[in-house]
């Protein structure tokens, strides 16, 4: 009986896929960069300020800051303020809402 030849090459490293790691990184970045309430990028204006801005983008940008909760979810200050009038929980994980301490705690909303 003849020996079967195999095409298996033991010298080649096993190929690994980085798709899972890439996917989780992208989802994490989206959650940190997008306001889950208005769906605008947190570095842009919220939808209310966007509608009212006219030619005063710089003024509105200063009045429309991003805020982070103790849960590390990021929102526009106007968006989360409107949400908190009805429910004092994070809109993403429903934990009791607390502003993360940033040194800007005295902001009015």
N, C-alpha and C positions, 0 to 999 in steps of 0.2 A: 504494500500500500504506500502510495506517495504522500509525502508530507505536504500539507496545505500551506501555501504562502499567504501571509497576511500583509496588508498594506499599512498596518499600524506602525507608527514611528514613535518610539519612546523618547526621542530627543526633543520633540516639540512640546512646549508648555500648553497646558489646557487653556482654552480660550475662556475668558470671563466676560460677562455682560455687565455694564454699568447702568443699564436702563432703570433699575429700581432706585438706585441712589440718585440719579438725575431727576427722576419723576418727583421724589419726595422733596428735593431741593427746590424745584420749580414751584410746587404747591406751597411750600413754606414762604417763598419769596412773594408769591401772589397775595397770600394772606397778610403779609406785612406791608405791602405796597398799595393795597386797594382798600378803600373804606367799604366795609361789608354792608353799610346802610345805603349809601348813594351810588356805590360802584365806581366812583372816580378814583384816580390815583391820589394818594394822600398828600402828595407834593403839589397837586393842583387844587383848585377851589372846589368846595362842595357845590352841589347843584343849585342851592339857594344863592350863594355868592356869585356863581357863574352867571345866573340869570340877571342879577342886579349890577354886575361889575361895570358894564359900559366900557369906558376908556380908563378906568381906575384900577387896573389889575393889581398894581403894587400895593395900593391901600387895602384892597380886599384880601390880598395874600397874607398880610400881617394880621388881619382880623379873623382869618380862617385857619388857625393852626391845627396841626395834628396832635392828638393826645393818645397816650397809651394807658391801658388799664393794668392793674396788678397782674392780670392774666396774660399780659403782653400782647393783647389785641389792640390794633391801632385804628382810630377813626378820626374824622374831622370833628373838631370841638362842637360845631353847630349840629352835626348829625347825631352824635351821642347825647348831646344835651336835650335834643328833641325826643330821642328814644327814652331817656331817663325820666321824663315827665310822666310816662305811663308805667314803666317797669324799671326798678333799680337793679337790673341784672345785665350782664354782658349779652349782646344779641347773638354771639357765636357759641358760647358755652353755658349760658344761663347761670353762671356763678354770680354771687352778689358783686355788684360793680364797685370798684375802688379805683381812683386815679392813682397811677404809679407816681411815686414821688420823684419830681424832676427839678424842683427848685422854682417852678412856675405855678405853684399851688394856689396863688391868690388871683388867678384869672377869673373873671366873671363870666357866667354863662347863664 
